[in-house]
Amino acid sequence: MVTFGVHILLRYNRSTSRKIIGLPGPVKLPLIGNMHQLIWNKHTSVVFRWIHQLLKELDTDILCLRFGSVNVIVIACPEIALEVAREKDAVFVSRPTTFASETLSFGYMGSTLTPDVQQWKKMRRVIRTEILSPALEKQLHHLREEEIDHMVKCIYNTCNSNNIVNVRHVARHFCGNMIRKLMFSKRYFTDQPADHLSADGPGPNEVEHVGALFTMLSHVYSFSISDYFPSLVGLNFDGQEKVVKREIVFAIIDNPPNEVEWALAEMINKPEVMKKAIDELDKVVGKDRLVQESDISQLNYLKSCVREAFRVHPFRPFTPPRVAIADTTIAGYTVTKGSHVLISKIGLGRNTKVWTEPNEFRPERHMDNGNVVLSEPDLRFVSFGTGRRGCPGISLGTSITMILFARLLQGFTWTKPANIDKISLEEAKSSLALAKPLTLHASPRLAASLYKGK
């Protein structure tokens, strides 16, 4: 058995592995590299937290790990990230082939995760012209408006019962409804809501669907052992295949609900920030009508709050992985063909060399320029993907995030539940979401007629 194992390891170590000289990283064992540490941290900790702890311990902005024959390079500073995402984007245009990405994309039939550059170009063209074109985005404005009105009405009805609102629940289901409405012109899978929810709330199928989406997103690059040792796929060391196949539903909703939940949590603990945001809304929009997408361009402080949430609290620790399609260099280091590259959202947004007091929520740091936008061209943090494989839906993503945030702030006064002095900002152990869903007391702050919808 030992001889067989060594044979398998040698076979795959010889196939593609070449040492990357000079790159910082932990000591690598012969044949397996850092695989023993990966296995240990998958079962005792969380891999992304282990990687970021290594960056901190080694005091470096670039790190190289080796899992079997695969070099995995982690980048945590804007200058090096720009080199990969902009200057040498053509070299890093591919994606790795992993069990998770193949399953999530139904055999790489989409554009985000496919390693096939030609397939990506074809699907990208379809997405930009048929799904996310400016003309279609404008044409479907009424559907987005209908969904945001529905959400406000749902919260208002909750205020008339117990006044306690689960912000994560509301934000996620708004985004789920929005996507289904834009894609299928239908809000729910069924017209029968769960008995314990109001008639305006999601039914049991919607609750299950949205939960599955967020489970799916956690598996995009999940460091499965068989991704680096394909011959071991049948042994299923970490049970990933069973979990992923059981819990996948095809759709993506991630950034808007996460950033809005985090922004509200931070602002509840900082009343002065909340007051500035409300004052801006009242000045620009007033209280006699509901804020609209057309108002967003003038709401610079609100956009700064969301930018700050993107910076400090990204939904995922890394951008989607890239693969070098040829030998190249990064930051002067030689990088071999087939190396995986991960840009750390945490490393960029919380980098002490870039940001003063990086863990402090301070929207004012984004107010230097006249018009605030959610995207960050200099990659000091990541809101939406950049480069050739970047996010094609920045405009739509901005609209959905900002109208969700603005309506929540304009429509309701948010306060901590009774007997709670401060909202806990602890992160979940296995993700970057709040450890506990944000639950707040909400009370209407506008005329009752504005909550009835159309």
HELIX and SHEET records of a PDB file:
HELIX    1   1 VAL A    2  THR A   16  1                                  15    
HELIX    2   2 MET A   35  THR A   44  1                                  10    
HELIX    3   3 VAL A   47  LEU A   58  1                                  12    
HELIX    4   4 PRO A   78  LEU A   82  1                                   5    
HELIX    5   5 GLU A   83  GLU A   87  3                                   5    
HELIX    6   6 PHE A   99  LEU A  104  1                                   6    
HELIX    7   7 VAL A  117  VAL A  126  1                                  10    
HELIX    8   8 ILE A  127  ILE A  131  3                                   5    
HELIX    9   9 PRO A  134  GLN A  139  1                                   6    
HELIX   10  10 HIS A  141  CYS A  159  1                                  19    
HELIX   11  11 VAL A  167  PHE A  184  1                                  18    
HELIX   12  12 PRO A  204  LEU A  217  1                                  14    
HELIX   13  13 ILE A  225  TYR A  228  1                                   4    
HELIX   14  14 PRO A  230  LEU A  235  5                                   6    
HELIX   15  15 GLN A  240  GLU A  247  1                                   8    
HELIX   16  16 ASN A  255  ILE A  268  1                                  14    
HELIX   17  17 PRO A  271  VAL A  284  1                                  14    
HELIX   18  18 GLU A  293  GLN A  298  5                                   6    
HELIX   19  19 ASN A  300  VAL A  312  1                                  13    
HELIX   20  20 LYS A  345  GLY A  349  1                                   5    
HELIX   21  21 PRO A  363  HIS A  366  5                                   4    
HELIX   22  22 ILE A  394  GLY A  411  1                                  18    
HELIX   23  23 ALA A  448  TYR A  451  5                                   4    
SHEET    1   A 4 ILE A  62  PHE A  67  0                                        
SHEET    2   A 4 VAL A  70  ILE A  75 -1                                        
SHEET    3   A 4 HIS A 340  ILE A 343  1                                        
SHEET    4   A 4 ARG A 322  VAL A 323 -1                                        
SHEET    1   B 3 ILE A 164  ASN A 166  0                                        
SHEET    2   B 3 THR A 439  PRO A 444 -1                                        
SHEET    3   B 3 PHE A 412  THR A 415 -1                                        
SHEET    1   C 2 THR A 328  ILE A 330  0                                        
SHEET    2   C 2 TYR A 333  VAL A 335 -1                                        
END                                                                             
